[in-house]
Amino acid sequence: MDERHSWASPEYVAEWIGQDVIEDVLRLPRSISVGLVADDDLAVERVIDLGAGPGAYLEAFLTAFPAAEGVWIDASEPMEEAARTRLASFGDRVVFRQADASRPDALDLPPAQVITTSRMVHHFPADAIERLYRTVHDALTPGGWFFNLDHLGSPDGWEPRYRRVRSQLIARSRDPKDRHAHDHPFHPVSDHLAWLRSAGFATPDVAWKTFFSALLVGRREH
Ligand SMILES: C[S@@+](CC[C@H](N)C(=O)[O-])C[C@H]1O[C@@H](n2cnc3c(N)ncnc32)[C@H](O)[C@@H]1O
């Protein structure tokens, strides 16, 4: 990946946050995630967000569940700075950890009722996603919830159509070169559902989808 587009670069991170054109669109799937957990009447003590970036997912959960602690995990130092600012009002309810989520065996996740991740996993190769899903499943307490809000592969021909229409409805970032690179095509929904099932989630589903972005949801059995 071009160094300019690295999440380690403070300039790139500031630019990405300033041009996050689908941030508003993702409010609905984040609210759906919060709503599904609230509907389950689960005592939420800990929420972990992987590749948390500026912290929008944690913000939604910590607001809805005032007794919960948040664990922010991301590999980027400049993102940690941005998240510390955005999440400052939650004080010591948020624990910050820099770690590489593409090496899940070393993540050492504490038990949690909810684990979220958004717009990170599509950067990973298939085997890293499978291992991450297993690690997440094993860290969840019985009845716990996993949400992956991410960009997923579409059947042949659909992604270019989606991109054309999406750019008419949602403002584009200023310069296409400034959008970050993807090393491989997005993995299809069917692959994600199969990996979630083999990780132990009995009935994973797609709770929301707009164009090629979707909310995958899995619940650990009691
Ligand atoms: C597109 S941003 C999304 C941020 C946030 N989840 C959101 O949706 O607003 C991707 C984030 O994933 C993080 N990330 C990318 N690869 C990672 C890895 N291997 N381990 C941990 N974090 C990673 C980046 O640092 C960045 O904060």
The ligand as an SDF file (V2000), in Angstrom:
LIG
                    3D

 27 29  0  0  0  0  0  0  0  0999 V2000
  -11.5580    2.5870    7.1250 C   0  0  0  0  0  0  0  0  0  0  0  0
  -11.0040    2.8160    8.7770 S   0  0  0  0  0  0  0  0  0  0  0  0
  -12.5180    2.4770    9.6860 C   0  0  0  0  0  0  0  0  0  0  0  0
  -12.5260    3.0340   11.0860 C   0  0  0  0  0  0  0  0  0  0  0  0
  -13.7890    2.7240   11.8770 C   0  0  0  0  0  0  0  0  0  0  0  0
  -13.9070    1.3150   12.1630 N   0  0  0  0  0  0  0  0  0  0  0  0
  -15.0000    3.2340   11.1430 C   0  0  0  0  0  0  0  0  0  0  0  0
  -15.6940    2.4640   10.4690 O   0  0  0  0  0  0  0  0  0  0  0  0
  -15.2580    4.4450   11.2240 O   0  0  0  0  0  0  0  0  0  0  0  0
  -10.0810    1.3190    9.0230 C   0  0  0  0  0  0  0  0  0  0  0  0
   -9.4480    1.2290   10.3930 C   0  0  0  0  0  0  0  0  0  0  0  0
   -8.9080   -0.0830   10.5620 O   0  0  0  0  0  0  0  0  0  0  0  0
   -7.6280    0.0360   11.1490 C   0  0  0  0  0  0  0  0  0  0  0  0
   -6.8460   -1.1410   10.7590 N   0  0  0  0  0  0  0  0  0  0  0  0
   -6.4870   -1.5020    9.5080 C   0  0  0  0  0  0  0  0  0  0  0  0
   -5.7960   -2.6440    9.5440 N   0  0  0  0  0  0  0  0  0  0  0  0
   -5.7200   -3.0000   10.8440 C   0  0  0  0  0  0  0  0  0  0  0  0
   -5.1280   -4.1040   11.5310 C   0  0  0  0  0  0  0  0  0  0  0  0
   -4.4680   -5.0590   10.8640 N   0  0  0  0  0  0  0  0  0  0  0  0
   -5.2550   -4.1730   12.8760 N   0  0  0  0  0  0  0  0  0  0  0  0
   -5.9020   -3.1970   13.5600 C   0  0  0  0  0  0  0  0  0  0  0  0
   -6.4640   -2.1270   12.9670 N   0  0  0  0  0  0  0  0  0  0  0  0
   -6.3790   -2.0290   11.6180 C   0  0  0  0  0  0  0  0  0  0  0  0
   -7.0660    1.3380   10.6040 C   0  0  0  0  0  0  0  0  0  0  0  0
   -6.0250    1.8370   11.4280 O   0  0  0  0  0  0  0  0  0  0  0  0
   -8.3160    2.2160   10.6100 C   0  0  0  0  0  0  0  0  0  0  0  0
   -8.4790    2.8630   11.8400 O   0  0  0  0  0  0  0  0  0  0  0  0
  1  2  1  0
  2  3  1  0
  2 10  1  0
  3  4  1  0
  4  5  1  0
  5  6  1  0
  5  7  1  0
  7  8  2  0
  7  9  1  0
 10 11  1  0
 11 12  1  0
 11 26  1  0
 12 13  1  0
 13 14  1  0
 13 24  1  0
 14 15  1  0
 14 23  1  0
 15 16  2  0
 16 17  1  0
 17 18  1  0
 17 23  2  0
 18 19  1  0
 18 20  2  0
 20 21  1  0
 21 22  2  0
 22 23  1  0
 24 25  1  0
 24 26  1  0
 26 27  1  0
M  CHG  2   2   1   9  -1
M  END
$$$$
